[in-house]
């Protein structure tokens, strides 16, 4: 047991059966909050993302396909609306808090992975030929050291660097920082 024994668990999850009113569809996700109210934000996402995405996709009456530009647009649009919804809540200051979210829509014909942040969706597979299990990453972490992510952060007025210890030496993972402040210093490059 360490010094954070009283720390609030900021993780939440959702499992939506019969997603899009189809008994063989599921929408499953995990949210990992950060900051003082990260637990509230991750819980908000786990309640609202399934509802919002279901509403957005239900209006389309189109089969789920990982290659559909329409599906990708709806997912992106829904995540942006959810982010705007979170930041506009008057009951809390979420300027230094947030949550990652990694999720997957499972249908009989496809799996569509949705990811924001550095939480990862991994598919476990079994090979009857070798009688072994193996894993396959379905998502990629959004990390500040990724060159494209770093370029996006810097061009938006942020900075990417490691923490400095008391001697001024860099240590630990690369973090995303506000241009003029030494916080929040997130070790991920995207979150809700």
N, C-alpha and C positions, 0 to 999 in steps of 0.2 A: 504494500500500500504506500502510495506516495503523497505528496503535498496536495494533489488535486482530488482528494477523496470525496469532497463535497461538490465537485464540478457537475453541472447538469449535462446529461447525455443529450447531445445536439443532433443525433441521428434520427431519422424517421423513414418509414417505408410505406409503399402502397401496393396493393394487389387488387386489380380490377378484373373480376371475372365477367364474362359476357360483354367484353368491350365492343362497342358499336353494335350492341344488341345481337351479337353472334355468339352462341354458346361455346364455340371453339376458339374464340379470341380472348387473349389476356393482355393486360397492360400492367407491367410490374416495374417498380423503381425504388431506388434508395437515394435519400438526400442526406448530405453531411453538412450541418450548419457550422458557422464560424462567427466569432465576435460575441458581444454580450447577449444579443438576442437571436443568435443563430438557431437555437432550438425552436423559437417561434416561427422563424422564416421557413425552416425545413418542414415544419408541421403544416404551415400554410401551403407550401408547394405540394406536399403529399395529398392534401385535401382537394386543392383547386386544379392542379395540372390535369388529372384524369378527366374531370368535368369539362374543363375548357377545351381540351384536345378532342374529346368525344363530340362535343357540340360542333366544333370546327369541321371535323371529318365526316360527321353524320350528314351534314348538309350536302356533301359531295356525291354520295351514293356510288362511290367508285371502289373497286377492289383494292385492298392494301397491296402495294408493290414497292419494294425498296428502290426501284429505279424510276418511280413516278415523280416528275418535277412538281406536280400538283401536291402530292403528299408531302414532299420536302418543304415546299412553300408554306403549307398549312402548319407543319410542325414548327418551323422557324417563326412564323407569325404568332403562333400561340405562345411560344416561349418569350417572345418580345412583349406581348400583351401581359403575360403573367409577371414579368419583370417590372413593367410599368405599374401594374396593379400593386405590387409589393412596395415599390418606392413611393406610391401615392397614399399609402395608408396613413391616416392622421394619428392613429393610436400609438405609433412607435417611430423612433428614429433609427432607421436601418442604414445610415450613412457609413457605419463601420462594421456592419454585420451582413451576413448573407448565407448562401448555401449552394453547394454543388448539387447536381442531380444527374444520375445516370439511370437510364430506363430502357425497356425493350417492349415493343408491341409484338406479340406472337400470334400468328394466324396459321391455318393449315398449310398455306403456300409460302409463307415468308416470315422473316424476323426483321424488324426495323429497330435499330438502336438509336437512342437519342441521348446525347451527353453534353453537359455543361460543367466544366471544371476538371478536377483531377481525380475524381472517383472513376472507377473502371468497371465496365461490363465484360465478364469473361464467360465463355461458353465451354462447358465440360463435355468431352466426347469420349466414347469408348471404342476401341479398336478390337474387334473379335479376332482379327488376324494375329495381333501381338498380345492379346489379352491384357491390354494396359489402357489406362485413362490418360488423356492429354487435354491441354487447355488451348483455347483460341481467343485472343483479345478481340472483342467486337467494337470497342471504343478506344480512342487515343486520348491520353491525358492532355489537358490544356495547361501547359507549364511555361513559365516566363523564359526559360532557356531555349525553347523552341524558336529558331530564327524568325519564322513568320509571325509568331506571337509577340516576340520581342519587338519586331519592326512595327507591329500594330500598336503596341503599348507606347513606344517612344513617339510615334507619329501622332498619338492622341494626347501627348503632353505628360506622359508618365515616365518612369525610369525603371530599369531592371538592374539589380545588383544584389549581392549577398549581404547578410548582416555583418556588422563590424564588432569585434570583441573589444574588451577594455583597452587593448593595445593598438587598436586601429586596423587590425588584420581582418581580412574577409574570411567568413566561415559559413558553413551550412549551405542549404540549397539557394538557388537564385530566387529572388522575390520581386514582386511587382510593387512599386512604391508610388505615392503621389509625388509630383515634381519637387515641391518645396518642403514636404513634411516627411518625417520618419515613421509614418504609419499610413495605411494599415500593414504594409509589408507582407502581403499574401504570397504564399508559395505556390499559388495557382494563378493562371492568367485570365480565367473567366469564372463567373458565378452569377447566380440570380440574387 
